[in-house]
Amino acid sequence: MNRRVLITGGAGFIGSHLADELLDQGYEVRVLDNLAPQVHGPGCQKPSYLSPEIELLRGDVRNREMVRQALRGIDAVFHFAAMVGVGQSMYEVAEYTSVNNEGTANLLQALIEKPVERLVVASSMSLYGEGLYRTADGTLVSGNERSLAQLKSRDWELRDAHGEILTPLPTPETKPPALASVYALSKFDQEQLCLMLGRAYQISTVALRFFNVYGTRQALSNPYTGVLAIFASRFLNGNAPLIFEDGLQQRDFVSVYDVARAARLALESPDAAGRVFNIGSGQHYTIKELAGRMSEVLGQQDLVAEISGKYRVGDIRHCFADIHLARTILGYEPRVSLADGLLELVTWLEGQVAEDRVDQARAELSTRGLTV
């Protein structure tokens, strides 16, 4: 008999790709998703990309009876349901806390009553805050939050006590959290709740800290989604990308196909239980470079990125992944290069329509004093 898996938030970007990965490997897949308008648009219809082989239950992870129903006959759970976005979390505090924290608690309450073989929870690189750095004398240090005075002077890089610029390094799982946004706090809460109660109730649990995931099926009209989707929305509407600070902040961009495979490996790897893993590409790029590469692939080199020179509360300077642990324990190896991933993304974009809400989102942040 095939194993039956539940994916909360499984109709969304990453969850739907994971569903495809699991179906290809012979699993039976059930999805619980509220089809939120911010992600799926008005009408809340079942996405056309969702396989007919998937059993879709439309419901909210905060609804206890719905969660109990979704868990019937299930062997393993991927908990991917969450509100996503650093900026929006800083003013939609109650909603982010309700969906991410309360929703996770509700799922765990149900799992205490009906345990499963394995629980895999989607965490986030955002909980690191700043990544790992090295001083001029070679000492490894955790990046500290930049002061408001420094940001107002447009001095973007992290510095040591002597004013020397710190060198960013790949960030390992051992780097202590530095929670810079409500979103980061909620993801850390999701991760730690699952690991804590997993240990207490003998539910084999794995947490995956996703870095900047990109690919097809991203919600292009959601101005709080991943940066590549936001850029895509701008380009599709003939607008130049908008970039905070000076555009030289560095991130790790990982294909959703690699992320989906990593999630399946987390389900199947016996030694993964109780552990936390970074899931990224192991490469890093500046945001400015990313915008340039995307404009080139789209043939829109005339749309040069607009560098705002402003800081957004909750943002960090540099953070990219050390994926040694995932390679060693999960057998995870990224397969999709950024060049290939961008080509596929651009091909998919040709058939998409996106409402550019970036200016609206920027105004929301500005009126609340969340940009400097």
C-alpha positions, -999 to 999 in steps of 0.1 A, spaced: 0 0 0 13 35 -9 21 59 19 -4 88 21 9 123 27 -8 155 37 6 189 26 -8 219 43 -6 249 20 -1 223 -8 -19 243 -35 7 271 -33 40 276 -50 63 252 -32 36 229 -19 23 221 -54 58 213 -67 63 190 -37 30 173 -45 42 166 -80 75 153 -67 57 129 -43 32 117 -69 62 109 -92 76 87 -65 44 68 -59 29 86 -29 -7 94 -25 -12 131 -18 -38 151 0 -37 189 2 -52 212 28 -53 248 15 -75 279 21 -67 292 -15 -61 327 -1 -69 355 -26 -35 372 -20 -19 340 -34 -45 325 -57 -64 356 -68 -101 364 -65 -125 335 -68 -103 311 -49 -105 284 -75 -85 252 -76 -52 261 -95 -51 246 -130 -16 233 -123 -27 211 -94 -27 175 -105 -61 157 -107 -45 129 -87 -43 152 -57 -71 152 -32 -78 189 -24 -95 199 8 -103 236 9 -99 248 45 -80 267 70 -52 252 91 -67 271 121 -99 251 118 -94 222 142 -122 200 127 -109 206 92 -74 196 103 -87 164 119 -105 155 87 -74 162 67 -53 139 89 -75 108 85 -56 79 70 -24 100 67 11 86 73 32 118 71 27 155 71 44 184 53 34 216 71 39 244 45 8 265 53 19 301 62 16 337 54 48 348 37 65 382 36 88 402 58 74 436 50 37 428 53 43 410 86 54 442 102 19 457 99 -4 426 95 9 414 129 -23 397 141 -29 379 109 6 365 105 7 354 141 -27 338 138 -20 319 106 16 309 112 18 305 150 -18 295 159 -22 274 127 9 254 136 -3 249 172 -36 237 159 -20 212 136 2 199 164 -28 196 188 -44 173 162 -11 154 158 -9 147 195 -42 130 192 -33 112 160 5 109 155 21 103 121 53 87 111 70 119 101 64 157 102 84 180 79 80 217 86 89 245 62 111 270 81 129 300 66 164 316 63 148 348 76 151 336 112 189 340 109 186 377 105 221 386 93 242 357 82 277 346 93 306 370 89 344 371 92 364 399 107 397 412 91 417 390 115 397 359 105 374 357 135 339 343 128 311 364 141 273 366 138 261 397 120 245 423 143 216 444 133 226 477 117 218 509 137 192 533 125 219 560 124 240 539 101 211 532 78 201 568 76 237 576 65 233 550 37 262 530 51 249 496 42 276 471 51 281 455 85 313 467 104 333 455 134 340 476 165 369 493 146 347 503 117 362 476 93 337 460 69 329 424 77 331 397 50 299 376 46 303 338 47 279 309 40 256 306 70 254 272 87 225 259 108 246 265 140 243 303 135 220 316 163 187 331 152 184 369 151 148 376 145 144 409 126 107 407 116 73 393 127 75 368 98 109 356 110 96 352 145 66 333 134 87 309 112 111 302 142 80 296 163 67 271 137 100 253 135 106 251 173 70 241 181 72 212 157 106 200 169 97 204 206 64 185 204 79 160 180 104 151 207 78 150 234 53 128 215 78 106 195 68 122 161 98 121 139 102 157 129 124 176 104 127 213 98 138 228 65 151 264 64 144 274 28 164 302 13 151 323 -16 130 299 -36 121 307 -72 103 290 -101 70 286 -119 37 290 -101 48 319 -79 21 343 -70 31 371 -94 5 396 -81 15 392 -45 40 420 -38 52 402 -6 63 370 -23 99 361 -35 120 388 -51 122 370 -85 84 369 -87 82 406 -77 107 414 -104 87 393 -129 55 413 -121 74 445 -128 88 434 -161 55 420 -173 39 454 -168 68 473 -185 81 486 -152 117 486 -139 124 465 -108 126 484 -75 155 475 -52 161 486 -16 195 499 -3 222 498 -30 213 464 -46 245 448 -34 230 427 -7 237 390 -13 212 361 -12 210 324 -21 184 316 -49 173 280 -51 150 264 -77 117 251 -64 125 217 -80 156 214 -58 135 224 -28 108 199 -36 133 171 -39 150 182 -6 116 180 11 110 145 -2 145 134 10 137 149 44 107 126 45 127 95 35 160 100 53 162 80 85 189 101 100 170 134 94 147 131 124 150 159 150 173 180 128 172 213 110 186 217 75 194 247 53 180 242 18 196 265 -8 217 264 -39 250 269 -22 256 299 -45 250 336 -39 242 366 -60 235 403 -54 200 415 -58 212 440 -85 229 412 -104 198 391 -103 176 420 -117 202 424 -145 202 387 -154 165 386 -154 161 417 -177 187 401 -201 168 368 -203 136 387 -209 151 409 -235 142 440 -215 177 455 -209 161 490 -212 143 484 -179 172 492 -156 166 485 -119 157 515 -98 179 516 -67 159 532 -40 187 539 -15 161 532 12 160 506 40 130 484 47 125 475 84 131 438 89 156 435 60 191 422 64 223 428 44 238 394 36 226 358 42 233 328 20 233 291 27 259 266 39 243 233 27 269 209 39 246 193 64 218 187 39 244 172 15 257 149 42 226 137 59 199 140 32 220 133 2 207 166 -12 225 181 -42 212 212 -61 207 203 -98 191 235 -113 215 263 -122 203 299 -119 207 303 -157 186 273 -164 160 282 -138 157 317 -152 151 304 -187 123 281 -176 108 309 -155 108 333 -184 92 307 -207 64 303 -181 60 340 -177 50 344 -214 16 330 -206 10 348 -174 -8 380 -164 3 399 -133 -10 429 -115 19 451 -104 12 460 -68 47 469 -58 41 507 -56 10 500 -35 31 478 -11 59 504 -10 33 530 0 19 508 27 54 505 42 62 541 38 30 554 55 38 532 85 74 544 88 87 510 78 111 524 52 140 547 60 
